[in-house]
Amino acid sequence: MDFKKLMSYQNMLQKDLRKEQLIDRKIELLTIINNLTTDPRNIVQKEQVIIEAHRNGFSEEETDELIEKLKEDNIIYESTPGFIKKR
């Protein structure tokens, strides 16, 4: 195997690993959201999610980014400003 092929393969593996890590973090944050959702309407205050995520090793920036990604994935949405609701 030549060097270029080896580097290409290594880059592909790194991309796959980053994707898996992102998926794992999204699942972790969604678990936090699920645990905080005790309201019968399935809503939780965004600030509560940020605080609990911080307790679990997430930075505020990472939490905000992951919330946006979960919104893009159509898994959650903000029913009213500052409140997250699962779909």
Secondary structure by P-SEA (a helix, b strand, c coil): ccaaaaaaaaaaaaaaaaaaaaaaaaaaaaaaaaaacccccccccaaaaaaaaaaacccaaaaaaaaaaaaaacccccccccccccc
